[in-house]
Structure formats: structure tokens, C-alpha cells
Amino acid sequence: MIDKSIALAELVPNANFEIIGDKIICHSGQEVPSEEAIQAKLKELEDEYKKQAYARSRAKSYPSIKDQLDKIYHSGIDEWKKDIKAVKDKFPKPT
């Protein structure tokens, strides 16, 4: 799940933030980003996460590497490509 802590880590790498309710405390001396900057980063991260849904679905659907290599060995590259293409067709990359 994408939350404020992830957005803060993206906005101020290597900072040590603590979030208590609505209050954000920085223990490492850096300035806390504005709420607007945090919300903008959250939206950016959520949009990117949504754009990658196809990749997560593909990763779950592909056979294991072991099974893929076994398919190549026993059936050849062309048969393996058909299996991979079926997954890619089921979960197309957005344009």
C-alpha cells in the first residue's frame, strides 16, 4: 500500500520521519515537505502503481522459470513463445 511514509521517503531520501496521527516529525534534521507536496507525490506514486497492474498480473500468471525452461527443452522455443504470448495477450501493456 502506498502511504505518506513512502511519499516522504521518495521526497526526502535518507530522512528519518515519524508520523503520529496527522503530525510528521523529522528526526534527522531535514525539513518536512508541505502537505501539498506529499499529496502530489502520493498521487504520482498511485498513478504509477495503477499503470503497472498489467505487469503484476503477468508476473503471477507466467509459469515458473523452471517450468519455462522445461517447456523450452521438451517443446522448443516456439511453443514456449506461444505460452508467454498468451499471458501477454491476456494482460496487455497499456499504451
C-alpha positions in Angstrom: 0.0 0.0 0.0 1.2 3.4 -0.9 1.0 5.8 2.1 2.6 9.0 3.4 5.7 7.2 4.7 6.5 6.0 1.1 5.9 9.5 -0.3 8.1 11.1 2.3 10.9 8.5 1.6 10.6 9.5 -2.1 10.6 13.2 -1.4 13.4 13.3 1.2 15.6 10.1 0.8 17.6 9.0 3.9 15.5 11.2 6.3 14.1 9.7 9.5 10.4 10.6 9.7 7.8 9.7 12.3 4.1 10.0 11.6 1.9 10.4 14.7 -1.7 11.0 13.7 -1.6 14.0 11.3 1.8 15.2 12.7 5.0 14.5 10.8 8.3 14.7 12.8 11.7 14.6 11.1 14.4 13.2 13.5 17.2 13.7 11.0 17.2 17.4 10.6 15.6 17.7 7.1 12.6 19.9 6.5 9.2 18.2 6.4 7.7 18.6 2.9 4.4 20.5 2.6 1.1 18.6 2.7 0.6 19.7 -0.9 4.0 18.2 -1.9 3.2 15.0 -0.1 -0.2 14.7 -1.7 1.2 15.3 -5.1 3.9 12.6 -4.6 1.2 10.2 -3.3 -0.9 10.8 -6.5 2.2 10.3 -8.7 3.1 7.0 -6.9 -0.5 5.7 -7.0 -0.8 6.6 -10.7 2.4 4.7 -11.4 1.3 1.7 -9.3 -2.0 1.6 -11.3 -0.1 1.7 -14.6 1.9 -1.3 -13.6 -1.1 -3.5 -12.8 -0.6 -5.4 -16.0 3.0 -6.3 -15.0 1.9 -7.6 -11.6 -0.8 -9.7 -13.3 1.6 -11.1 -15.8 4.2 -12.0 -13.2 1.5 -14.0 -11.3 0.4 -15.8 -14.5 3.8 -16.8 -16.0 4.9 -20.3 -15.3 7.9 -20.6 -13.0 11.4 -20.3 -14.7 11.9 -24.0 -14.0 8.7 -24.8 -15.9 9.5 -22.4 -18.7 13.0 -23.9 -19.2 11.4 -27.4 -19.1 8.9 -26.3 -21.8 11.8 -25.0 -24.0 13.7 -28.2 -23.6 10.8 -30.5 -24.3 8.8 -28.5 -26.8 11.1 -25.8 -28.2 11.3 -22.1 -28.2 8.3 -21.6 -30.5 5.9 -23.5 -28.1 7.3 -21.5 -25.2 6.7 -18.3 -27.0 3.1 -19.3 -27.5 2.6 -19.7 -23.8 4.3 -16.4 -23.0 2.3 -14.6 -25.7 -1.0 -16.0 -24.3 -0.2 -14.3 -20.9 0.9 -11.1 -22.6 -2.3 -11.0 -24.7 -4.4 -11.6 -21.6 -2.7 -8.7 -19.7 -1.7 -6.2 -22.4 0.6 -3.4 -21.7 -1.3 -0.1 -21.7 -0.4 2.3 -24.5 
